Amino acid sequence: MAMRAVLVDDELANLRNLEILLNTYCSGIKIVGTAIQIEEAASLVKLQQPDLLFLDIQMGAQTGFDLLNLLPEKSFEVIFVTAFDHYGIQAVKFAALDYLLKPVNTDELVLAVDKAAQRFKLKAKNEQLNFLLQHLKQPNEIAKIALPQQNEIRYIPIDEILRCEASNTYTFFFLANGDKVLVSKSLKEYADLLKPKGFLRCHQTHLVNPVYIKSWLKEDGGVLLMQNGDKIPVSKPNREMIKEALGK
């Protein structure tokens, strides 16, 4: 059965272009409506009860987030579509939601639709959207990060993340309670997200929470000893930066 989709963008040309791409490359999508204004979109979503919402972020003086706040029930999946790669994207990433930058890349569109279809089968209510909207209300107080796994999405307090380690295009999260979580996203993406939270990229394959660093070992040119006993290498280009950060 095809997923029923609503498209929301304040520029008609963008709507038509997205319609063409979906009709051409995503046979599992049935478009049941389009809207160019927030109020119009809210009425359309309530009427059609779509499975999937393609939502522009910046819409004149309003945003796609304003639309989400008008919808009490959010049992649909959302793929954000935006020309502004800086606007709201940090919050979207923390919520582990998909977004596409304009002009929309066909391969990325197909991948995002496939992922949305898989998630929709797993749950009836979109907790990711509630998580996103909660953090948008308090952008400087993001305390958790959403980590998508095959059968669930785990919401992990950031201060419980001990370290992260790259494994090809995947990332392992090591938690203070001993849990180990594997996520199918690169370490670079999480390094960019967690750097403002004080996390240190000490090596190409390692990201650490300085709160859990026990000591600096002088072996092998520089190694961080974590509170759980893990030894994390420090690459030569990062040694001075790590020493300075630890000194503070």
DRENVEX-554712 format. One record per residue: residue in one letter; x, z, y of N, C-alpha, C in turn; residue number from 1. Coordinates in steps of 0.1 Angstrom, whole numbers, plus 5000, padded with zeros to 4 digits. Example, Ala and Ser with C-alpha at 12.3 -4.5 7.8 and 13.67 -1.06 7.14 Angstrom:
2
R  code   n_u   n_w   n_v  ca_u  ca_w  ca_v   c_u   c_w   c_v  pos
R     A  5132  5078  4943  5123  5078  4955  5132  5078  4967    1
R     S  5128  5071  4978  5137  5071  4989  5129  5079  5000    2
END
This chain:
248
R  code   n_u   n_w   n_v  ca_u  ca_w  ca_v   c_u   c_w   c_v  pos
R     M  5008  5000  4988  5000  5000  5000  5009  5000  5013    1
R     A  5005  4991  5022  5013  4990  5034  5011  5003  5043    2
R     M  5022  5006  5050  5021  5017  5060  5014  5011  5073    3
R     R  5005  5019  5078  4998  5015  5090  5005  5020  5102    4
R     A  5008  5010  5111  5017  5014  5122  5011  5011  5136    5
R     V  5014  5020  5146  5010  5018  5160  5023  5016  5168    6
R     L  5023  5007  5177  5035  5004  5185  5032  5008  5200    7
R     V  5041  5016  5206  5039  5020  5220  5051  5017  5228    8
R     D  5049  5009  5239  5060  5005  5248  5053  5001  5261    9
R     D  5059  5005  5272  5053  5001  5285  5056  4987  5289   10
R     E  5064  4980  5281  5068  4966  5284  5062  4957  5274   11
R     L  5053  4948  5278  5045  4940  5268  5055  4931  5260   12
R     A  5065  4926  5267  5075  4917  5260  5082  4924  5248   13
R     N  5085  4937  5250  5091  4945  5239  5081  4947  5228   14
R     L  5069  4949  5231  5058  4951  5221  5058  4938  5212   15
R     R  5057  4927  5219  5055  4914  5212  5068  4911  5203   16
R     N  5079  4914  5208  5092  4912  5201  5092  4921  5188   17
R     L  5088  4934  5190  5088  4943  5178  5078  4938  5168   18
R     E  5066  4934  5173  5056  4929  5164  5061  4917  5155   19
R     I  5068  4908  5162  5074  4896  5154  5084  4901  5144   20
R     L  5093  4910  5148  5103  4915  5138  5096  4922  5126   21
R     L  5086  4930  5129  5080  4937  5118  5072  4928  5109   22
R     N  5065  4918  5115  5058  4909  5107  5067  4900  5098   23
R     T  5079  4897  5104  5088  4888  5097  5096  4895  5086   24
R     Y  5101  4908  5089  5111  4914  5080  5106  4927  5073   25
R     C  5094  4932  5077  5089  4944  5071  5075  4942  5065   26
R     S  5075  4937  5053  5062  4933  5047  5054  4946  5043   27
R     G  5060  4957  5043  5053  4970  5040  5046  4976  5052   28
R     I  5046  4969  5063  5040  4974  5075  5028  4966  5079   29
R     K  5017  4973  5083  5005  4967  5088  5003  4973  5102   30
R     I  5004  4964  5112  5002  4969  5126  4987  4970  5129   31
R     V  4983  4982  5133  4969  4985  5135  4966  4987  5150   32
R     G  4976  4986  5158  4973  4987  5173  4986  4988  5181   33
R     T  4985  4984  5194  4996  4986  5203  4991  4991  5216   34
R     A  4999  4998  5224  4995  5004  5236  5007  5004  5246   35
R     I  5004  5003  5259  5015  5003  5269  5014  5015  5278   36
R     Q  5004  5023  5276  5002  5035  5285  5000  5048  5276   37
R     I  5005  5059  5280  5004  5072  5273  4990  5075  5269   38
R     E  4981  5075  5278  4967  5079  5275  4961  5070  5266   39
R     E  4963  5057  5268  4958  5047  5259  4964  5049  5245   40
R     A  4976  5052  5244  4983  5054  5231  4977  5066  5224   41
R     A  4975  5077  5231  4969  5089  5225  4956  5086  5219   42
R     S  4947  5079  5226  4934  5076  5221  4935  5067  5208   43
R     L  4945  5057  5209  4946  5048  5198  4951  5055  5185   44
R     V  4961  5064  5187  4966  5072  5175  4955  5081  5169   45
R     K  4948  5087  5178  4937  5096  5172  4926  5088  5165   46
R     L  4924  5076  5170  4914  5067  5163  4919  5061  5150   47
R     Q  4931  5056  5150  4936  5048  5139  4943  5057  5128   48
R     Q  4948  5069  5132  4955  5078  5123  4966  5071  5115   49
R     P  4976  5065  5123  4986  5057  5116  4995  5065  5107   50
R     D  5002  5058  5099  5013  5064  5091  5026  5065  5098   51
R     L  5028  5055  5107  5040  5053  5114  5038  5049  5129   52
R     L  5046  5056  5137  5045  5053  5152  5059  5048  5157   53
R     F  5059  5036  5163  5071  5031  5170  5069  5035  5184   54
R     L  5078  5043  5190  5075  5049  5203  5087  5048  5212   55
R     D  5084  5041  5224  5094  5040  5234  5096  5054  5240   56
R     I  5108  5057  5245  5111  5070  5251  5107  5070  5266   57
R     Q  5114  5062  5273  5111  5061  5288  5100  5052  5291   58
R     M  5089  5057  5296  5077  5049  5299  5073  5051  5314   59
R     G  5080  5045  5323  5077  5048  5337  5080  5062  5341   60
R     A  5071  5069  5347  5073  5083  5351  5071  5092  5339   61
R     Q  5066  5087  5328  5063  5096  5316  5073  5092  5305   62
R     T  5072  5099  5294  5081  5097  5282  5072  5097  5270   63
R     G  5078  5091  5259  5071  5092  5246  5069  5106  5242   64
R     F  5077  5115  5246  5075  5129  5243  5062  5135  5248   65
R     D  5059  5130  5260  5046  5134  5266  5034  5130  5257   66
R     L  5035  5118  5251  5025  5114  5241  5024  5123  5230   67
R     L  5035  5127  5224  5036  5136  5212  5029  5149  5216   68
R     N  5032  5154  5228  5026  5167  5232  5011  5166  5233   69
R     L  5005  5154  5235  4991  5152  5236  4984  5152  5222   70
R     L  4992  5151  5212  4987  5149  5198  4988  5162  5190   71
R     P  4978  5170  5188  4979  5182  5181  4983  5180  5166   72
R     E  4978  5170  5160  4982  5167  5146  4991  5156  5145   73
R     K  5003  5158  5139  5013  5148  5138  5017  5146  5123   74
R     S  5008  5140  5116  5010  5137  5102  5017  5123  5100   75
R     F  5021  5117  5110  5027  5104  5110  5042  5105  5111   76
R     E  5049  5095  5107  5064  5094  5110  5066  5087  5123   77
R     V  5077  5090  5130  5080  5083  5143  5094  5077  5142   78
R     I  5095  5065  5147  5108  5058  5150  5108  5056  5165   79
R     F  5117  5062  5172  5119  5060  5186  5126  5047  5189   80
R     V  5121  5040  5199  5128  5027  5203  5131  5028  5218   81
R     T  5143  5027  5221  5147  5030  5235  5159  5021  5240   82
R     A  5159  5018  5253  5170  5012  5259  5180  5022  5265   83
R     F  5176  5035  5264  5185  5045  5270  5191  5053  5259   84
R     D  5204  5050  5256  5210  5057  5244  5213  5072  5248   85
R     H  5212  5076  5260  5215  5089  5264  5203  5098  5266   86
R     Y  5191  5092  5268  5180  5100  5272  5173  5106  5260   87
R     G  5174  5119  5258  5166  5125  5248  5172  5123  5234   88
R     I  5183  5115  5233  5188  5112  5220  5194  5124  5213   89
R     Q  5201  5133  5221  5207  5144  5214  5196  5153  5207   90
R     A  5185  5155  5214  5174  5162  5207  5168  5155  5195   91
R     V  5167  5142  5196  5162  5134  5185  5172  5135  5173   92
R     K  5185  5135  5176  5195  5136  5165  5194  5150  5159   93
R     F  5193  5160  5167  5192  5174  5161  5180  5175  5152   94
R     A  5169  5168  5155  5157  5168  5146  5158  5158  5134   95
R     A  5169  5151  5133  5172  5142  5122  5161  5131  5122   96
R     L  5156  5127  5134  5146  5116  5135  5154  5103  5137   97
R     D  5147  5092  5133  5153  5078  5135  5150  5073  5149   98
R     Y  5160  5066  5154  5158  5059  5167  5165  5045  5166   99
R     L  5160  5036  5174  5165  5022  5175  5168  5019  5189  100
R     L  5180  5014  5192  5183  5010  5206  5179  4995  5208  101
R     K  5174  4992  5220  5170  4979  5223  5183  4971  5228  102
R     P  5184  4958  5225  5175  4950  5216  5176  4955  5202  103
R     V  5165  4955  5195  5164  4960  5182  5172  4952  5172  104
R     N  5180  4958  5164  5188  4951  5153  5179  4951  5141  105
R     T  5178  4939  5135  5169  4937  5124  5173  4946  5112  106
R     D  5186  4946  5108  5190  4954  5097  5187  4969  5099  107
R     E  5189  4974  5111  5186  4988  5114  5171  4991  5114  108
R     L  5163  4981  5118  5149  4982  5118  5144  4984  5104  109
R     V  5148  4975  5095  5144  4975  5081  5148  4988  5074  110
R     L  5160  4993  5077  5165  5006  5072  5157  5017  5076  111
R     A  5153  5018  5089  5145  5028  5095  5131  5029  5089  112
R     V  5126  5017  5087  5112  5016  5081  5112  5021  5067  113
R     D  5123  5017  5059  5124  5022  5045  5125  5037  5045  114
R     K  5133  5043  5053  5135  5057  5054  5122  5064  5057  115
R     A  5115  5059  5067  5102  5064  5071  5092  5064  5060  116
R     A  5092  5053  5052  5083  5052  5041  5086  5063  5030  117
R     Q  5099  5065  5028  5103  5075  5018  5098  5089  5022  118
R     R  5101  5092  5035  5097  5105  5040  5082  5107  5040  119
R     F  5075  5097  5044  5060  5098  5044  5054  5102  5031  120
R     K  5061  5097  5020  5056  5100  5007  5058  5115  5003  121
R     L  5068  5121  5010  5072  5135  5006  5064  5146  5013  122
R     K  5058  5142  5024  5051  5153  5031  5039  5148  5039  123
R     A  5030  5157  5041  5018  5154  5049  5019  5157  5063  124
R     K  5027  5166  5067  5028  5170  5081  5043  5168  5086  125
R     N  5045  5163  5097  5058  5160  5102  5064  5172  5110  126
R     E  5071  5180  5102  5077  5192  5109  5089  5188  5118  127
R     Q  5095  5176  5115  5106  5172  5124  5101  5170  5138  128
R     L  5089  5165  5140  5084  5163  5154  5081  5176  5161  129
R     N  5076  5186  5154  5074  5199  5159  5087  5205  5163  130
R     F  5097  5203  5155  5110  5208  5157  5116  5202  5170  131
R     L  5115  5189  5171  5119  5181  5183  5113  5186  5195  132
R     L  5100  5187  5196  5093  5191  5208  5096  5206  5212  133
R     Q  5098  5214  5202  5102  5228  5205  5115  5228  5212  134
R     H  5125  5220  5208  5138  5220  5214  5138  5213  5227  135
R     L  5129  5204  5229  5128  5197  5242  5123  5206  5253  136
R     K  5116  5216  5249  5111  5226  5259  5122  5236  5263  137
R     Q  5132  5238  5254  5143  5246  5257  5156  5239  5253  138
R     P  5160  5229  5261  5171  5220  5257  5185  5227  5257  139
R     N  5186  5238  5264  5199  5245  5263  5199  5257  5253  140
R     E  5189  5257  5245  5188  5268  5236  5186  5263  5221  141
R     I  5192  5252  5218  5190  5246  5205  5198  5255  5195  142
R     A  5191  5261  5186  5196  5271  5177  5197  5266  5163  143
R     K  5191  5255  5160  5191  5250  5146  5193  5235  5146  144
R     I  5197  5230  5134  5199  5216  5132  5191  5212  5119  145
R     A  5185  5200  5120  5178  5195  5108  5187  5187  5099  146
R     L  5188  5190  5086  5197  5183  5077  5189  5177  5066  147
R     P  5187  5163  5067  5179  5156  5057  5185  5155  5044  148
R     Q  5178  5159  5033  5183  5157  5020  5172  5148  5012  149
R     Q  5175  5145  5000  5167  5136  4992  5152  5140  4992  150
R     N  5150  5153  4989  5136  5158  4987  5131  5168  4997  151
R     E  5139  5170  5007  5135  5180  5017  5144  5179  5030  152
R     I  5140  5185  5040  5148  5186  5053  5150  5201  5055  153
R     R  5163  5205  5055  5166  5219  5058  5169  5221  5072  154
R     Y  5163  5232  5078  5166  5236  5092  5175  5248  5092  155
R     I  5188  5245  5096  5199  5254  5095  5203  5260  5108  156
R     P  5203  5273  5110  5208  5279  5122  5222  5275  5124  157
R     I  5226  5270  5136  5239  5265  5139  5250  5275  5137  158
R     D  5246  5288  5140  5256  5298  5139  5259  5303  5125  159
R     E  5251  5297  5115  5254  5299  5101  5262  5288  5094  160
R     I  5266  5278  5102  5274  5267  5097  5289  5272  5098  161
R     L  5296  5273  5087  5310  5277  5087  5319  5265  5090  162
R     R  5316  5254  5083  5324  5242  5085  5317  5230  5079  163
R     C  5322  5218  5083  5317  5205  5078  5329  5197  5073  164
R     E  5327  5189  5062  5337  5181  5056  5332  5167  5053  165
R     A  5340  5157  5057  5336  5144  5054  5339  5140  5040  166
R     S  5330  5132  5034  5331  5126  5021  5327  5111  5022  167
R     N  5336  5102  5025  5332  5089  5028  5322  5088  5040  168
R     T  5310  5083  5037  5300  5082  5048  5291  5094  5047  169
R     Y  5294  5104  5039  5285  5116  5038  5292  5128  5044  170
R     T  5285  5138  5046  5290  5151  5052  5286  5163  5044  171
R     F  5295  5171  5040  5292  5184  5034  5291  5195  5044  172
R     F  5281  5203  5044  5279  5214  5053  5282  5227  5044  173
R     F  5291  5235  5048  5294  5248  5041  5289  5259  5050  174
R     L  5280  5267  5044  5273  5277  5052  5279  5291  5049  175
R     A  5276  5300  5058  5282  5313  5057  5277  5321  5045  176
R     N  5265  5317  5040  5260  5324  5028  5265  5318  5015  177
R     G  5274  5308  5016  5280  5302  5004  5273  5289  5000  178
R     D  5262  5286  5006  5255  5273  5003  5263  5261  5007  179
R     K  5261  5250  5000  5268  5237  5003  5257  5227  5004  180
R     V  5256  5220  5015  5245  5210  5017  5252  5196  5020  181
R     L  5247  5186  5012  5252  5173  5014  5242  5164  5022  182
R     V  5247  5158  5032  5239  5149  5041  5244  5135  5042  183
R     S  5236  5125  5041  5240  5111  5041  5242  5106  5055  184
R     K  5250  5113  5063  5254  5108  5076  5269  5112  5078  185
R     S  5276  5104  5087  5290  5106  5089  5293  5119  5096  186
R     L  5306  5123  5094  5311  5135  5101  5311  5133  5116  187
R     K  5315  5121  5120  5316  5118  5134  5303  5121  5142  188
R     E  5291  5117  5136  5279  5120  5142  5276  5135  5144  189
R     Y  5280  5143  5134  5278  5157  5136  5288  5163  5145  190
R     A  5300  5157  5145  5311  5162  5154  5306  5161  5168  191
R     D  5300  5149  5171  5295  5147  5185  5284  5156  5189  192
R     L  5275  5159  5179  5264  5168  5181  5268  5183  5183  193
R     L  5278  5187  5175  5282  5201  5175  5293  5205  5184  194
R     K  5300  5195  5189  5311  5198  5199  5306  5207  5210  195
R     P  5295  5203  5217  5290  5212  5228  5287  5226  5223  196
R     K  5286  5229  5210  5283  5242  5205  5296  5249  5201  197
R     G  5307  5243  5205  5320  5250  5203  5327  5246  5190  198
R     F  5322  5237  5182  5328  5233  5169  5341  5225  5172  199
R     L  5351  5226  5164  5364  5220  5166  5367  5209  5155  200
R     R  5370  5197  5159  5374  5187  5150  5389  5188  5148  201
R     C  5393  5195  5138  5407  5198  5136  5414  5188  5127  202
R     H  5406  5179  5121  5412  5169  5112  5402  5158  5111  203
R     Q  5406  5146  5107  5397  5135  5105  5386  5138  5096  204
R     T  5388  5146  5086  5377  5149  5077  5372  5163  5078  205
R     H  5375  5171  5088  5371  5185  5089  5366  5188  5103  206
R     L  5355  5196  5103  5350  5201  5116  5347  5216  5113  207
R     V  5352  5225  5122  5350  5239  5119  5343  5247  5130  208
R     N  5337  5257  5126  5331  5267  5136  5341  5277  5139  209
R     P  5346  5278  5151  5357  5288  5154  5354  5302  5152  210
R     V  5341  5305  5151  5336  5319  5149  5341  5324  5135  211
R     Y  5342  5314  5126  5346  5318  5112  5361  5316  5109  212
R     I  5369  5313  5119  5383  5312  5117  5390  5326  5116  213
R     K  5397  5328  5105  5403  5341  5103  5417  5342  5109  214
R     S  5425  5331  5106  5438  5330  5112  5444  5316  5111  215
R     W  5455  5315  5118  5463  5302  5118  5475  5304  5109  216
R     L  5476  5296  5099  5487  5297  5090  5497  5286  5093  217
R     K  5510  5290  5093  5520  5280  5097  5525  5271  5086  218
R     E  5519  5272  5075  5523  5263  5063  5518  5249  5066  219
R     D  5526  5240  5061  5522  5225  5062  5520  5221  5076  220
R     G  5526  5227  5086  5525  5223  5099  5513  5229  5107  221
R     G  5505  5235  5100  5493  5241  5106  5481  5241  5097  222
R     V  5476  5253  5093  5464  5253  5085  5455  5265  5090  223
R     L  5442  5262  5090  5432  5272  5094  5427  5280  5082  224
R     L  5428  5293  5082  5422  5301  5071  5409  5306  5076  225
R     M  5398  5302  5069  5385  5305  5072  5381  5319  5066  226
R     Q  5371  5325  5071  5367  5339  5066  5364  5339  5051  227
R     N  5359  5327  5046  5356  5327  5032  5367  5323  5023  228
R     G  5379  5322  5029  5391  5319  5021  5395  5304  5021  229
R     D  5387  5295  5026  5390  5281  5026  5402  5279  5036  230
R     K  5410  5270  5031  5422  5266  5040  5419  5251  5045  231
R     I  5419  5250  5058  5415  5237  5064  5427  5231  5071  232
R     P  5432  5219  5068  5443  5213  5075  5441  5210  5089  233
R     V  5451  5211  5097  5450  5206  5111  5460  5195  5113  234
R     S  5454  5183  5117  5462  5171  5119  5472  5173  5131  235
R     K  5483  5166  5131  5493  5168  5141  5487  5165  5155  236
R     P  5479  5154  5157  5474  5151  5171  5465  5162  5176  237
R     N  5459  5171  5167  5449  5181  5171  5455  5195  5172  238
R     R  5468  5196  5169  5473  5210  5168  5473  5217  5182  239
R     E  5477  5211  5192  5478  5217  5205  5463  5221  5210  240
R     M  5454  5211  5208  5440  5214  5212  5434  5226  5204  241
R     I  5437  5227  5191  5432  5238  5183  5439  5251  5188  242
R     K  5452  5251  5190  5459  5263  5195  5453  5268  5208  243
R     E  5451  5258  5217  5445  5262  5230  5431  5268  5229  244
R     A  5423  5262  5220  5409  5266  5218  5409  5280  5212  245
R     L  5418  5283  5203  5419  5296  5196  5424  5306  5206  246
R     G  5433  5302  5215  5439  5311  5225  5429  5316  5235  247
R     K  5418  5307  5237  5408  5312  5246  5398  5322  5240  248
END
